[in-house]
Amino acid sequence: MRGSADAAMTSVEVQLGAELLYNVSILTNMYETKVRSASHFLQTSTKKLESLQSDLEQIQERRKLGKERKVKMILVLEVVNRISGLFVGNGGGKDLRSKVEILVQNLRDELNERDKMMLQFDKFLVPSLLSPLINNTLHSWEPLHDDTRKTKHIMDSLMDLGYGGMSNAEVERERKEYIFKNDILPKVNTSFESTRWNPILDVENAIALYQTISESAEKHCSSMKHHGIIEDNDVSPFIDSDNDLRTIVSREVLKGTILPKLLRVLNQWKAELDNSYEIPRILNHINSWLLPWMPYLNHPELLLQITPDLRSKIRSALSCMNRGIVNNDTDFLRLSIATLLPWRMVLKKETIYDLTSRYITPRLMKALSQTTVVLNVEKQDWQIVDVLLNVYNLNLMERIEFLSLIEGEILSMWIHGLQKLVSSCEGSKQDIEKAAYYYKIWKLK
């Protein structure tokens, strides 16, 4: 009996111990989880506190910077007001520029490098501060009507404005580019776009203006090239680069303003014969107003735009002269050659040959057929023959066409004259020498 009771007692104790151990494990795990959660909350709260502390410091720093910038902007505003005040009732005094530049220089000295970088001081702020002086200078400038010396003086003075204290060549380039783009070129483009500029009548002043601007750009490009901003081989006038003032002038003025206006005028131009002269001529000939621009338009991109209308107008001019100058082949030939010759480097060779074949060759054929071969070569009229040779030598006529005129119109007359001269010889030495001289002169021609 006792043995059974002891065994039962032992079993109860084992179950109670396991249950107590289980309960303790549950409590341990639960409090361990709470401790871990509390630790994670503490770490997260610490990070948030640090982040808030950092944000607070940044806000305080920004507030400090804001106050400093406010002071700087008040200083800038004061300088702006003082510069504006110089132009009220000043009448453009001689020391106006020096006063403005002194104010700009004083402002530059007041600002630190960080402020200058933030305000983009030399690139944008300085040109903005100088804008009243720039506008005052440009106000009296008439680009197409003022002489070249005044234009050069204005260009140089504007490009050198506010240079004192510049940090490097890159800043100089940016400042010059800004003034060029935003002040000088708009004024020039306005002049070229104005109805006051007639490309047909006012050629010299327009070309002089464009050349002056280009030379000024070249001059300041050389300065930037010296500082390593522009490479020596960077010379194309239409490169896609904004660090070359020559490119800006070519793109904005020549390609963007002058060429479109020339194309409009060329498209509207009609060939008309002016009979008020002893020798009739084309009124407002394209050679007189378009040809002078060709050295500046000598670029495939631009020639591609102008060639179609140019070809049509040259054909129109030759046709007009052909209809209007009927009785004098020599005058027609001289005028037509003078019309065609300057464009042989612009138009394709096939186009030149076609225009010659259509208008010049028929009149040459007619004139040659009416030429009389004189046995006395000293009295021979070489005028039309010289015209034919000149046309060929100037590469205005195809070789096969030249040879056909020689064989068809000249050679037959020459052989007939030579035969007549030889048949008239009586066998004397003098007659033979005369025939030989006749042959020699024509052969040399």
ZIUR-V72560 format. One record per residue. N is the residue number from 1. SS is DSSP state (a for helix, b for strand, c for the rest). PSI is psi in whole degrees, -180 to 180 (999 if undefined). OMEGA is omega in degrees with one decimal (* if undefined). Layout:
# ZIUR-V72560
n=N ss=SS psi=PSI omega=OMEGA
n=N ss=SS psi=PSI omega=OMEGA
This chain:
# ZIUR-V72560
n=1 ss=c psi=-44 omega=-177.3
n=2 ss=a psi=-35 omega=180.0
n=3 ss=a psi=-39 omega=-179.9
n=4 ss=a psi=-39 omega=-179.3
n=5 ss=a psi=-41 omega=-179.4
n=6 ss=a psi=-39 omega=-179.9
n=7 ss=a psi=-40 omega=-179.9
n=8 ss=a psi=-39 omega=-178.7
n=9 ss=a psi=-39 omega=-179.3
n=10 ss=a psi=-39 omega=179.7
n=11 ss=a psi=-41 omega=-179.6
n=12 ss=a psi=-41 omega=-178.5
n=13 ss=a psi=-38 omega=179.3
n=14 ss=a psi=-43 omega=179.8
n=15 ss=a psi=-39 omega=-179.1
n=16 ss=a psi=-37 omega=179.3
n=17 ss=a psi=-41 omega=179.2
n=18 ss=a psi=-38 omega=-179.8
n=19 ss=a psi=-40 omega=178.8
n=20 ss=a psi=-42 omega=178.9
n=21 ss=a psi=-39 omega=178.8
n=22 ss=a psi=-45 omega=-179.4
n=23 ss=a psi=-40 omega=179.0
n=24 ss=a psi=-39 omega=178.6
n=25 ss=a psi=-41 omega=179.1
n=26 ss=a psi=-46 omega=-179.0
n=27 ss=a psi=-40 omega=179.9
n=28 ss=a psi=-47 omega=179.8
n=29 ss=a psi=-40 omega=-178.1
n=30 ss=a psi=-44 omega=-178.6
n=31 ss=a psi=-29 omega=176.0
n=32 ss=a psi=-40 omega=176.8
n=33 ss=a psi=-43 omega=179.2
n=34 ss=a psi=-40 omega=179.6
n=35 ss=a psi=-43 omega=179.3
n=36 ss=a psi=-42 omega=178.3
n=37 ss=a psi=-42 omega=179.9
n=38 ss=a psi=-38 omega=179.0
n=39 ss=a psi=-43 omega=179.0
n=40 ss=a psi=-40 omega=178.0
n=41 ss=a psi=-39 omega=-179.6
n=42 ss=a psi=-44 omega=179.5
n=43 ss=a psi=-44 omega=179.6
n=44 ss=a psi=-43 omega=-179.6
n=45 ss=a psi=-37 omega=179.1
n=46 ss=a psi=-44 omega=178.7
n=47 ss=a psi=-43 omega=178.5
n=48 ss=a psi=-39 omega=179.8
n=49 ss=a psi=-42 omega=178.2
n=50 ss=a psi=-40 omega=178.5
n=51 ss=a psi=-43 omega=178.4
n=52 ss=a psi=-37 omega=178.4
n=53 ss=a psi=-41 omega=178.3
n=54 ss=a psi=-43 omega=178.0
n=55 ss=a psi=-40 omega=179.8
n=56 ss=a psi=-41 omega=178.9
n=57 ss=a psi=-40 omega=178.1
n=58 ss=a psi=-41 omega=177.6
n=59 ss=a psi=-42 omega=179.6
n=60 ss=a psi=-38 omega=178.5
n=61 ss=a psi=-43 omega=178.5
n=62 ss=a psi=-38 omega=177.7
n=63 ss=a psi=-41 omega=178.4
n=64 ss=a psi=-45 omega=178.7
n=65 ss=a psi=-38 omega=178.3
n=66 ss=a psi=-42 omega=178.4
n=67 ss=a psi=-42 omega=179.3
n=68 ss=a psi=-42 omega=179.7
n=69 ss=a psi=-34 omega=177.2
n=70 ss=a psi=-43 omega=178.2
n=71 ss=a psi=-43 omega=-179.3
n=72 ss=a psi=-42 omega=-179.4
n=73 ss=a psi=-35 omega=175.1
n=74 ss=a psi=-39 omega=178.3
n=75 ss=a psi=-43 omega=178.0
n=76 ss=a psi=-43 omega=180.0
n=77 ss=a psi=-38 omega=177.3
n=78 ss=a psi=-42 omega=178.4
n=79 ss=a psi=-42 omega=178.2
n=80 ss=a psi=-45 omega=-179.7
n=81 ss=a psi=-39 omega=180.0
n=82 ss=a psi=-38 omega=177.5
n=83 ss=a psi=-43 omega=178.4
n=84 ss=a psi=-36 omega=-179.9
n=85 ss=a psi=-26 omega=179.3
n=86 ss=a psi=-25 omega=-175.8
n=87 ss=c psi=0 omega=178.0
n=88 ss=c psi=109 omega=178.2
n=89 ss=c psi=15 omega=-178.5
n=90 ss=c psi=-33 omega=179.6
n=91 ss=c psi=17 omega=176.7
n=92 ss=c psi=51 omega=-179.8
n=93 ss=c psi=160 omega=-176.7
n=94 ss=c psi=-32 omega=-177.1
n=95 ss=c psi=12 omega=-177.3
n=96 ss=a psi=-46 omega=-178.6
n=97 ss=a psi=-45 omega=-178.6
n=98 ss=a psi=-38 omega=178.4
n=99 ss=a psi=-45 omega=-179.8
n=100 ss=a psi=-44 omega=-178.4
n=101 ss=a psi=-33 omega=176.2
n=102 ss=a psi=-43 omega=178.5
n=103 ss=a psi=-42 omega=178.6
n=104 ss=a psi=-41 omega=-179.9
n=105 ss=a psi=-40 omega=177.4
n=106 ss=a psi=-41 omega=177.2
n=107 ss=a psi=-40 omega=178.5
n=108 ss=a psi=-40 omega=179.9
n=109 ss=a psi=-30 omega=-178.6
n=110 ss=a psi=-25 omega=-175.9
n=111 ss=c psi=141 omega=174.1
n=112 ss=c psi=176 omega=-175.4
n=113 ss=a psi=-36 omega=179.4
n=114 ss=a psi=-41 omega=177.8
n=115 ss=a psi=-42 omega=179.8
n=116 ss=a psi=-40 omega=179.6
n=117 ss=a psi=-42 omega=-179.4
n=118 ss=a psi=-42 omega=-178.4
n=119 ss=a psi=-4 omega=-172.8
n=120 ss=c psi=57 omega=-167.0
n=121 ss=a psi=-59 omega=-174.1
n=122 ss=a psi=-29 omega=-175.4
n=123 ss=a psi=-45 omega=-174.2
n=124 ss=a psi=-41 omega=-174.1
n=125 ss=a psi=-44 omega=-179.8
n=126 ss=a psi=-49 omega=176.8
n=127 ss=a psi=-33 omega=178.2
n=128 ss=a psi=-41 omega=177.8
n=129 ss=a psi=-33 omega=-178.8
n=130 ss=a psi=-6 omega=-175.1
n=131 ss=a psi=-39 omega=175.9
n=132 ss=a psi=-40 omega=178.4
n=133 ss=a psi=-40 omega=178.7
n=134 ss=a psi=-46 omega=179.8
n=135 ss=a psi=-37 omega=178.3
n=136 ss=a psi=-36 omega=178.7
n=137 ss=a psi=-41 omega=-176.6
n=138 ss=a psi=-19 omega=-174.5
n=139 ss=a psi=-38 omega=-177.0
n=140 ss=c psi=7 omega=-176.5
n=141 ss=c psi=122 omega=174.0
n=142 ss=c psi=94 omega=-170.3
n=143 ss=c psi=-42 omega=-174.8
n=144 ss=c psi=-9 omega=-175.3
n=145 ss=c psi=-21 omega=176.6
n=146 ss=c psi=153 omega=-178.1
n=147 ss=c psi=166 omega=-174.6
n=148 ss=a psi=-36 omega=-178.5
n=149 ss=a psi=-42 omega=178.9
n=150 ss=a psi=-41 omega=179.1
n=151 ss=a psi=-44 omega=178.9
n=152 ss=a psi=-42 omega=-179.8
n=153 ss=a psi=-44 omega=-179.8
n=154 ss=a psi=-44 omega=-179.8
n=155 ss=a psi=-48 omega=-177.6
n=156 ss=a psi=-41 omega=-178.5
n=157 ss=a psi=-38 omega=179.5
n=158 ss=a psi=-39 omega=-178.2
n=159 ss=a psi=-21 omega=-179.4
n=160 ss=c psi=4 omega=-178.5
n=161 ss=c psi=134 omega=170.9
n=162 ss=c psi=26 omega=-175.5
n=163 ss=c psi=-26 omega=-174.8
n=164 ss=c psi=130 omega=176.8
n=165 ss=c psi=8 omega=178.6
n=166 ss=c psi=141 omega=-174.2
n=167 ss=c psi=-38 omega=-177.8
n=168 ss=c psi=176 omega=-176.9
n=169 ss=a psi=-31 omega=179.7
n=170 ss=a psi=-41 omega=177.3
n=171 ss=a psi=-40 omega=178.0
n=172 ss=a psi=-45 omega=179.5
n=173 ss=a psi=-46 omega=-178.6
n=174 ss=a psi=-39 omega=-179.8
n=175 ss=a psi=-46 omega=179.8
n=176 ss=a psi=-42 omega=179.4
n=177 ss=a psi=-41 omega=-179.7
n=178 ss=a psi=-48 omega=-179.6
n=179 ss=a psi=-40 omega=179.8
n=180 ss=a psi=-48 omega=-175.3
n=181 ss=a psi=-42 omega=-168.9
n=182 ss=a psi=-14 omega=-177.4
n=183 ss=a psi=-53 omega=-174.0
n=184 ss=a psi=-53 omega=-175.5
n=185 ss=a psi=-41 omega=176.2
n=186 ss=a psi=-39 omega=179.1
n=187 ss=a psi=-44 omega=-180.0
n=188 ss=a psi=-46 omega=-179.6
n=189 ss=a psi=-37 omega=177.5
n=190 ss=a psi=-39 omega=179.1
n=191 ss=a psi=-44 omega=-179.8
n=192 ss=a psi=-32 omega=179.5
n=193 ss=a psi=-18 omega=-176.9
n=194 ss=c psi=149 omega=176.3
n=195 ss=c psi=-12 omega=177.5
n=196 ss=c psi=-20 omega=177.5
n=197 ss=c psi=114 omega=175.7
n=198 ss=c psi=108 omega=-176.0
n=199 ss=c psi=-25 omega=-178.8
n=200 ss=c psi=-40 omega=-173.4
n=201 ss=c psi=-32 omega=-174.7
n=202 ss=c psi=78 omega=-175.2
n=203 ss=c psi=-50 omega=-172.7
n=204 ss=a psi=-45 omega=-178.9
n=205 ss=a psi=-39 omega=-179.2
n=206 ss=a psi=-45 omega=179.7
n=207 ss=a psi=-39 omega=178.5
n=208 ss=a psi=-40 omega=178.7
n=209 ss=a psi=-49 omega=-178.9
n=210 ss=a psi=-40 omega=179.7
n=211 ss=a psi=-39 omega=178.6
n=212 ss=a psi=-44 omega=178.6
n=213 ss=a psi=-43 omega=179.8
n=214 ss=a psi=-41 omega=179.5
n=215 ss=a psi=-38 omega=177.0
n=216 ss=a psi=-43 omega=177.1
n=217 ss=a psi=-42 omega=178.6
n=218 ss=a psi=-40 omega=-179.5
n=219 ss=a psi=-47 omega=-178.0
n=220 ss=a psi=-25 omega=171.8
n=221 ss=a psi=-39 omega=179.3
n=222 ss=a psi=-38 omega=177.2
n=223 ss=a psi=-43 omega=-179.4
n=224 ss=a psi=-34 omega=177.4
n=225 ss=a psi=-37 omega=179.3
n=226 ss=a psi=-32 omega=179.5
n=227 ss=c psi=5 omega=176.2
n=228 ss=c psi=12 omega=-179.2
n=229 ss=c psi=-35 omega=-177.9
n=230 ss=c psi=135 omega=178.9
n=231 ss=c psi=155 omega=-179.5
n=232 ss=c psi=-34 omega=-176.3
n=233 ss=c psi=5 omega=-179.0
n=234 ss=c psi=76 omega=-170.2
n=235 ss=c psi=-5 omega=-178.1
n=236 ss=c psi=131 omega=-176.7
n=237 ss=c psi=-4 omega=-178.6
n=238 ss=c psi=27 omega=177.3
n=239 ss=c psi=150 omega=-179.8
n=240 ss=c psi=71 omega=-178.7
n=241 ss=c psi=137 omega=-178.4
n=242 ss=c psi=4 omega=-178.9
n=243 ss=c psi=20 omega=-179.5
n=244 ss=c psi=114 omega=-178.2
n=245 ss=a psi=-29 omega=177.4
n=246 ss=a psi=-39 omega=178.1
n=247 ss=a psi=-42 omega=-179.3
n=248 ss=a psi=-44 omega=179.4
n=249 ss=a psi=-47 omega=-179.2
n=250 ss=a psi=-43 omega=-175.8
n=251 ss=a psi=-46 omega=-173.5
n=252 ss=a psi=-41 omega=-173.8
n=253 ss=a psi=-58 omega=-174.4
n=254 ss=a psi=-56 omega=-176.5
n=255 ss=a psi=-37 omega=-173.8
n=256 ss=a psi=-26 omega=-173.9
n=257 ss=a psi=-54 omega=-174.1
n=258 ss=a psi=-51 omega=-176.9
n=259 ss=a psi=-47 omega=178.4
n=260 ss=a psi=-37 omega=-180.0
n=261 ss=a psi=-40 omega=176.2
n=262 ss=a psi=-40 omega=179.7
n=263 ss=a psi=-39 omega=178.3
n=264 ss=a psi=-45 omega=-179.8
n=265 ss=a psi=-41 omega=179.0
n=266 ss=a psi=-41 omega=179.8
n=267 ss=a psi=-33 omega=-178.3
n=268 ss=a psi=-14 omega=-175.8
n=269 ss=c psi=137 omega=177.0
n=270 ss=c psi=137 omega=-178.9
n=271 ss=c psi=123 omega=177.5
n=272 ss=c psi=137 omega=-177.6
n=273 ss=b psi=130 omega=177.9
n=274 ss=b psi=109 omega=-176.4
n=275 ss=c psi=10 omega=-178.6
n=276 ss=c psi=-11 omega=178.8
n=277 ss=c psi=164 omega=178.4
n=278 ss=c psi=-42 omega=173.2
n=279 ss=c psi=116 omega=-177.5
n=280 ss=c psi=150 omega=178.8
n=281 ss=b psi=164 omega=179.1
n=282 ss=b psi=131 omega=179.6
n=283 ss=c psi=129 omega=-179.5
n=284 ss=c psi=54 omega=-177.3
n=285 ss=c psi=141 omega=179.1
n=286 ss=a psi=-24 omega=177.1
n=287 ss=a psi=-25 omega=-176.3
n=288 ss=a psi=-23 omega=-176.8
n=289 ss=a psi=-25 omega=178.3
n=290 ss=c psi=-39 omega=-177.8
n=291 ss=a psi=-41 omega=179.7
n=292 ss=a psi=-22 omega=179.9
n=293 ss=a psi=-14 omega=-171.9
n=294 ss=a psi=-36 omega=176.5
n=295 ss=a psi=-28 omega=179.5
n=296 ss=a psi=-23 omega=-179.4
n=297 ss=a psi=10 omega=-175.4
n=298 ss=c psi=72 omega=178.8
n=299 ss=c psi=134 omega=-175.1
n=300 ss=a psi=-39 omega=-178.6
n=301 ss=a psi=-38 omega=-178.9
n=302 ss=a psi=-40 omega=179.7
n=303 ss=a psi=-33 omega=178.8
n=304 ss=a psi=-32 omega=-179.8
n=305 ss=a psi=-33 omega=-171.2
n=306 ss=a psi=-22 omega=-173.5
n=307 ss=a psi=-46 omega=-177.3
n=308 ss=a psi=-50 omega=178.9
n=309 ss=a psi=-37 omega=-179.9
n=310 ss=a psi=-46 omega=179.4
n=311 ss=a psi=-43 omega=-180.0
n=312 ss=a psi=-40 omega=-177.1
n=313 ss=a psi=-34 omega=175.8
n=314 ss=a psi=-42 omega=176.3
n=315 ss=a psi=-41 omega=179.0
n=316 ss=a psi=-41 omega=180.0
n=317 ss=a psi=-43 omega=179.1
n=318 ss=a psi=-40 omega=178.8
n=319 ss=a psi=-40 omega=179.4
n=320 ss=a psi=-43 omega=178.4
n=321 ss=a psi=-36 omega=179.9
n=322 ss=a psi=-37 omega=178.6
n=323 ss=a psi=-35 omega=-172.7
n=324 ss=a psi=-29 omega=-179.5
n=325 ss=c psi=90 omega=-172.1
n=326 ss=c psi=-39 omega=-168.6
n=327 ss=c psi=-12 omega=-177.0
n=328 ss=c psi=96 omega=-178.0
n=329 ss=a psi=-35 omega=-177.8
n=330 ss=a psi=-47 omega=178.4
n=331 ss=a psi=-44 omega=179.4
n=332 ss=a psi=-46 omega=-177.0
n=333 ss=a psi=-42 omega=179.4
n=334 ss=a psi=-45 omega=-179.5
n=335 ss=a psi=-40 omega=-179.0
n=336 ss=a psi=-38 omega=176.6
n=337 ss=a psi=-42 omega=177.9
n=338 ss=a psi=-30 omega=178.2
n=339 ss=a psi=-41 omega=-172.6
n=340 ss=a psi=-35 omega=-171.9
n=341 ss=a psi=-47 omega=-175.9
n=342 ss=c psi=-18 omega=-173.6
n=343 ss=c psi=6 omega=-176.6
n=344 ss=c psi=-21 omega=176.9
n=345 ss=c psi=-7 omega=-179.4
n=346 ss=c psi=-49 omega=-179.4
n=347 ss=c psi=158 omega=177.9
n=348 ss=c psi=152 omega=-179.4
n=349 ss=a psi=-39 omega=-180.0
n=350 ss=a psi=-36 omega=178.4
n=351 ss=a psi=-44 omega=178.3
n=352 ss=a psi=-47 omega=179.8
n=353 ss=a psi=-39 omega=-179.4
n=354 ss=a psi=-44 omega=179.2
n=355 ss=a psi=-39 omega=177.0
n=356 ss=a psi=-45 omega=-178.4
n=357 ss=a psi=-34 omega=-176.9
n=358 ss=a psi=-40 omega=-168.6
n=359 ss=a psi=-38 omega=-174.3
n=360 ss=a psi=-44 omega=-176.6
n=361 ss=a psi=-46 omega=179.1
n=362 ss=a psi=-39 omega=-179.7
n=363 ss=a psi=-33 omega=174.8
n=364 ss=a psi=-42 omega=179.3
n=365 ss=a psi=-43 omega=179.8
n=366 ss=a psi=-46 omega=-177.7
n=367 ss=a psi=-39 omega=179.4
n=368 ss=a psi=-37 omega=179.9
n=369 ss=a psi=-23 omega=-179.7
n=370 ss=c psi=-1 omega=179.4
n=371 ss=c psi=135 omega=179.9
n=372 ss=c psi=129 omega=176.4
n=373 ss=c psi=120 omega=-178.5
n=374 ss=c psi=133 omega=-178.2
n=375 ss=c psi=-31 omega=175.6
n=376 ss=c psi=100 omega=-173.0
n=377 ss=a psi=-21 omega=178.7
n=378 ss=a psi=-25 omega=-179.1
n=379 ss=a psi=7 omega=-178.2
n=380 ss=c psi=135 omega=175.0
n=381 ss=c psi=107 omega=-176.6
n=382 ss=c psi=6 omega=-169.7
n=383 ss=a psi=-54 omega=-176.4
n=384 ss=a psi=-37 omega=176.9
n=385 ss=a psi=-43 omega=178.2
n=386 ss=a psi=-37 omega=177.6
n=387 ss=a psi=-45 omega=178.7
n=388 ss=a psi=-48 omega=179.7
n=389 ss=a psi=-37 omega=179.7
n=390 ss=a psi=-43 omega=178.8
n=391 ss=a psi=-43 omega=-179.0
n=392 ss=a psi=-45 omega=-178.6
n=393 ss=a psi=-28 omega=178.2
n=394 ss=c psi=4 omega=177.9
n=395 ss=c psi=38 omega=175.6
n=396 ss=c psi=-8 omega=-175.2
n=397 ss=c psi=142 omega=177.0
n=398 ss=c psi=151 omega=-177.6
n=399 ss=a psi=-43 omega=-177.4
n=400 ss=a psi=-34 omega=178.5
n=401 ss=a psi=-38 omega=177.1
n=402 ss=a psi=-47 omega=-179.3
n=403 ss=a psi=-35 omega=178.8
n=404 ss=a psi=-37 omega=176.6
n=405 ss=a psi=-39 omega=178.0
n=406 ss=a psi=-49 omega=-176.3
n=407 ss=a psi=-38 omega=-174.1
n=408 ss=a psi=-33 omega=-172.7
n=409 ss=a psi=-32 omega=-174.5
n=410 ss=a psi=-49 omega=-173.2
n=411 ss=a psi=-40 omega=-179.5
n=412 ss=a psi=-43 omega=178.1
n=413 ss=a psi=-41 omega=-178.1
n=414 ss=a psi=-45 omega=179.1
n=415 ss=a psi=-41 omega=178.2
n=416 ss=a psi=-42 omega=178.8
n=417 ss=a psi=-41 omega=179.0
n=418 ss=a psi=-43 omega=178.2
n=419 ss=a psi=-41 omega=179.6
n=420 ss=a psi=-40 omega=-179.7
n=421 ss=a psi=-43 omega=-179.3
n=422 ss=a psi=-42 omega=-178.9
n=423 ss=a psi=-24 omega=-179.3
n=424 ss=a psi=-11 omega=179.9
n=425 ss=c psi=143 omega=-179.5
n=426 ss=c psi=16 omega=176.9
n=427 ss=c psi=-2 omega=179.8
n=428 ss=c psi=157 omega=179.7
n=429 ss=a psi=-38 omega=-178.9
n=430 ss=a psi=-42 omega=179.3
n=431 ss=a psi=-39 omega=179.0
n=432 ss=a psi=-42 omega=178.1
n=433 ss=a psi=-36 omega=178.1
n=434 ss=a psi=-43 omega=178.2
n=435 ss=a psi=-41 omega=179.2
n=436 ss=a psi=-40 omega=179.1
n=437 ss=a psi=-41 omega=177.4
n=438 ss=a psi=-46 omega=-179.9
n=439 ss=a psi=-43 omega=-177.0
n=440 ss=a psi=-46 omega=-177.8
n=441 ss=a psi=-45 omega=180.0
n=442 ss=a psi=-36 omega=179.4
n=443 ss=a psi=-41 omega=177.8
n=444 ss=a psi=-34 omega=176.8
n=445 ss=c psi=999 omega=*
